[in-house]
């Protein structure tokens, strides 16, 4: 009986040793149970800066990058830019591999987009980089001011006629499509490097594994 009593006392003491106290850092963790949870990751607390005010913000930040990024507008500007580039890139890859391209032998390389870039030559690629550089220089200052991220003034007249709710929806649609395009382009590049087959050939799986 004495040993049973001692066991109960020892078990109770060991249990209280791991229970949080008012001054323990673990007691503060219980407060987080009342915090707002992320929409995209319901098991994680919503980051403080991601309050849903920006289009496409669903509280997804598992690495906590929003906490170390002082200017979310700059981060959104970068995300929009990469998304727009990827939308153009994935569209270009599909259109080219579908056989729609400029006339001439150097534009007929459809099996491998990387070979097509090399086939165009130095002058052709230089023209592309010059156009990109000119656009970057024109809008360079907009990346650091308080203007709306991604707003280059293209098609502004029609956009300004929309009600604020519809403008927000349009911006949200663009950011979602841009994110999808970034994933699609990554998959397209990996597929091309691994199989050296046109993207559209994925519809016929026998060609990939020949």
N, C-alpha and C positions, 0 to 999 in steps of 0.2 A: 504493500500500500504506500509506503514511504517513497519507493522508487517511482510509482505512478504519479504521485503528487509532484515529485521533483521534475518528472518529464513534462507535466502540464505547465509548471512554472517556467521551465527552460524554453518550451515552445512559445509561450506567451511573450517571453522576453525577446526571443529571436524575431517574432512577428513585429513587435513594436520597434525593433531596431531598423526595420525596413519601411516603416510607415512614415509619410512625410509630416513634418512639423510646420508650424506657422512661419518659422524663420528659414525653412529649408528651401533650396532652389526648386525642388520637385513640387512643392506646394503651389508655386506660381504657375506651373504647367497646367494645373487644374482650371485656371482662369481661361486658358485657351479653348476649353470646351464650349464656352459661350461665344467665342469669336466666330466671325463669318467665314464659312468654308469656301474653297475655290469651286467654281462651276465645272471646270474641266477635270479637276482632281479633288473629288469630294472628301478624300481622306486627308487633305492638306489644308492648312489655313491660308486664306486669301492674302497675297502680298499687299502690304499697306498702300503702295502706289498704284496698284492695279484695281481701281475702284469702279471699273466699267464705264468710265467717261469717254474712253477712246474707242472708236469703232473696232470691232473684232476682239476686244479685251474680254477674255473668259477666265482670267486669273491663272493662266498657265505660266508658271515660272518655277519649275522644280529646282533649278540651280541657284535661284535667288539673284539673278542678274539685275533685276530692277532695283535692288537695294544698293548696288554699287554703281549704277548708271545715274548720274545726277540729272540728265536731261532726257526724258522719255521721248520728247519730240524728235530729237536727233536720232534716237534708236528707231522710232517709227519711220522716219525719213529713209533710213538705211533699209529697213524691212520692205517698204514700198518699192524702193529702187530695185532691190534684188528680185522682188516678186514680179515686177514689170519686165525686167530683163529675162527672167525665166519663162514668163508667158510668151514673149516673142521667140525665145529660143526653142521651146518645145513645139510651138506652132510651126516654126521654120523647119525643124527636123521632120515633122510629119508631112508637111507640104512637099518638101524636097523628095522624100522617099516615095511619095505618091506619084512622082514623075512630073510635077509642076515646077518648072525652073526656067531660067533664062536660056535662050538658044545658044548653042556653042558647045564644043566638046568638053571644055573645062568645067561646065556646069552639069554634066550628065553623071557625075559620080554620086550614086544614090545608096550604095550598099553600106558605106561607112562615112558618116558626116565629118569625121576627123580628117579623112583623106580629102574630102571635098574642100575643106579649109586650105589645105596645102596646095590643092590643084589651082585654086583661084589666083594664087601668086602674091607676091609682096605688095604690089600696087593696089590690088583689090582689097586686101586686108588693111592696108594703110588708110584707104578712104573710109573704111568703117571706123577705125580708131580716131580719125580726125573728126568725124561727125560726132562721135561720143564725147571727145574732148571739148569741142565747141559748146555742146549742150551743157556740159559740166561747168565750164567757165562762165556761161551766161547766168546760170542759176546757183553759182557757188555760195553767194551770200545768203540765199534763202535757207540754207541748211542750218544756219546759226541764229536766225532771228526768231521772232515769236509767231510767224505765219503758220498757217495750217500745213502740217507735213504732207508732202506729195503734191501740193497745189502749185502747178506751174502756169496756171492761167489758161490752159488749153481747154476750150469748150466751156469757159466760165459763164458766158451769157445764159446758156440753157440751164446750167447747174444752179445759178443764183435764183432762177425763177421757181425752183422747187421749194417746198416747205421744209423746215429744219429736220423733221422726222424722216422725210424722204432723202434728204442730203446725207443724213447719218446712215441710212440704209444703203445708199449707193457706195459710200466709203467702206462700209462693212463688207459688202459684196466684193469690192476690189481686193481688200486685204485677204479675204478668204480664198479667192481665186489665185492670188499671188502665192499664198502658202501652198496651195495644192500644186501650182506650177513648179515650185521649188522642189517638192517631193517628186513630181513627175519627171523633171529634168534629171534629178539624181538617179532615179531608176533607169531612165533612158540611157544615160552615160554608162552606168554599170552594165546594162544589158549589151550595149554596143561593144564595150571593151571585152566582155566575157565571150560573146557569141559571134561578133562581127557580122550580124544579120540586121536587116532593116527592122525598124520597130514594128511595122505592120505585119511582119512575118510571125509575130507572136500569136496571131490568130490561127496559124497552122503550126502546131507544136512539133510536127514531124520534121520541119525544116530546121528547127533549132538543134535537134539532137541527131541530125544526120552526120 
